[in-house]
Amino acid sequence: MPAAASNRSGAVSPGPRTAGDRRPGANPWRIDLRELGRRAGSMQEIDRTVPAPDGWRVELIGVPAGGDVHLRLRLESVMEGVLVTGDLDVPVTGSCARCLEPIEDTLHLDVQELYAYEGSTTEATSEEDEVRRIEGDFLDLAPLARDTVVLNLPLAPVCTEDCAGLCVGCGQRLDDLPADHSHEIVDARWAGLAEKFGTPTASSPGTPGEIPTTEEN
């Protein structure tokens, strides 16, 4: 690696800046507001794809860490801060709550949020968890996106709206089984005799040895 160049005064020049040296650093969710400015009515549009952080999920479904989240946002400078509006495309993966089959989908979510300037009336009169705040010349979109995504994740996701689930008898997916799929049910009262004589018994009341009934799923 070449040594850093020296200027005529003897001070060592830091050399060319890399992408990681430039603000707002390596966090693609952090937006530099210096270009937008504070003049009310100024606008800036953002159209970018950024990686999802870890932990955006509920029990059965969530956003894979590092998954591509597409942001299409408009930042508008207002008296109290910056108004963020737009939409997100977010990939999700998980398991069906009925049959446990894998699920892959994309959520299309709208967002609208005011980020308040430090010292603004909104910032001063709101509880900490009631309003998002601008940190110096930057705002962080990740908490807004995380909250929007998690609140819209289904607690019981399904692979299809009419998924029939699993057969209680064999545990197989009912949608993959024939329509006449069924299991013979042995009445616990006659289970001992059935095992001794090798004769199946019915689940309905009766004497040992009568014709067994079946249960369809």
N, C-alpha and C positions, 0 to 999 in steps of 0.2 A: 504494500500500500504506500503510495507516495507521501512524503512528508508534507505537512502544511506549509504553504508559502509564507515568507516574511516580507513585510513592507519596509520602506526605507527608514522608518522610525525605529525599527527593531522589533515591533510588535508582531506576534504571530497571527496571521489571518486564519480564520476557522475553515477556509476552503469552501467549496460549493455546498449549499444546503440540500439535504435530501428531503423526500416527501414526508418522512417522519418528523423532520424538524419544523415543518410549517404548522402554524396554528390553523385549525383547532386540534392539532395532533392526529393520532391514529384513530380516533373515535369518529366513525362516519355518521353517528347519530347526533353529534354536537354541531350546531349550526352557528357560523360566524355572522353576527348581525351588523358588523361595521359597514358592509356594503349597502345594507338596507337603510341604515340611518334612523333617526328619530323623527323625521318630518312626517306628520300625520298624512296618510294617504299613499305613502311610498309602499311599493309592492316588490316582492321577489318570489319567483317560482322555483320550486325544487322538483326535479324528476330524476330519481336515482334508485339504484338497487343496493341494499345494504344487508349484511349478515345478521341474523337474529341471535340475540344473546341466549344463554342457557336459562331454563326455568320457566319459560312461557307455556304453562300447561295446567290442566286439571288432571284428575285421576286417570282417565282413559284416553285422553287426546291432548295434543299440544303441538307447538311449533318446534320442529327439529332444530337443535342448536346449529348455527351457521347457515340455516336455510335462507334463501333469497327473499327478502321483503322489499317489495316495490313501493316506493313513496311517490305520490303525485300531490304536492302540497303548494299552497299559496300563503306566503307570509305578508301580512299587511300591518304597517306601523299605525298605531292608534294612540290617543292621548295617554292611556294608562299602560300601554305595553305593546305586545305584538300578537295579533290575532292569527292563529294557524287554522286553515281549513283545507280540506282535500280528502283523499282516500288512500287506502292501503290495500295491496294484494299480499296475502300472507299464506304460505303453505302450511298445512297441518297433517299430521299422521297420528294414528291411534288404532284402537280396536273397537269393533262393534259390541255394544252392551248386551246384545241378544245372542249372537252366535260367535263372538270373539274373532271374526274375520278381520284382517288388516284393513284399515281405512286410509285413503289419501285424498285430500281435497285442497281447495284454495278458498280462503275467506276473502270477500270483498267488503271492506269496512269504511264507513265515512267517519271523519274526525272533524271536530271544531273545538278549539280551546284558546283561551286567552292566557298568555304568559305576561305577568305583571312586571313592570320596571321596579327596581329597588327604590323605595322611598315614595312610590306612587300612592294615591289614595286607596286604590284597590289592594295594594300590598299591605298597607298599614292597617286597613280595617278588616282584613280577612284572616281567618285562622290558617295555620301553616298548611293543613291538609285540604284547604278549600280552594286554593289557587296555586297555579304553577308559577314559578318565579324565574326571571332572567338572571343569570349569573354573570355579572360584568357585561361583556360584549357577546355572550354566547347563550344559547338555549339548548337544552337536551331533549330530543324528541323520543328517546327510548322509553322513559316512564309513561308518556302519553300513549305510545304504541302498545306497550305491555298491558296497561290497564284496559285499553280498548279491546285488545285481542282476548285476554283472559275472561272479561265479562261477556264475550260473545261465544266462548267455547261451550258446546253442549255438555251437560253433565252425564247424559246417557246417549252418546252418539250411536247411530245405526248405519249399517252399510246400505240398506234400502229402507224406505218407509214401511214396506210390508214384510220385512224380514220376519220369518216365523221362529227364529231362535234355534235351540238345540232340543233334540229328543231326550226326554227325561229317562228313557229306558236304556239307550245306548250312547248318548252323548254326541251323536252325529248331527250335522246341520240338516234341519228338516227340509230346507229348500233344495237340498241335493238328494233327498230320498224319494222313492215313489209315493204316489198319493195314498196307496193302501198299506203303507208301512205301519206295523203295529207290533205289540209285544204281549205275550201271554203273562197274565198276572196270577200268581199262586196265593190263595187266601192263607194268611199266616196261621189261622186256626187249624188247617189241615196239612200244614207244611211237613210235620213229622210223619204222618201217614203217607204222604206223597213220596217222601224220601225213602221210606221203608219198602213200599210196594212199587215204586217207580211209576206211580199213577198221578198225572197232573190233576189238580183240583181247581175248582172255580173260585173266583173272588166273591161271587155272590153266595148267600147262604144256601146250604144244601148238604147232602151226605157225601162222604168220600167216594171218589170215583165218578162223579157226574161230569158231564162235558164241560171243559173249562171255557171261560169267556176270554175275550181279548180286548185290549184297549188300543184305540187308534190315536195317533198323535197328529 
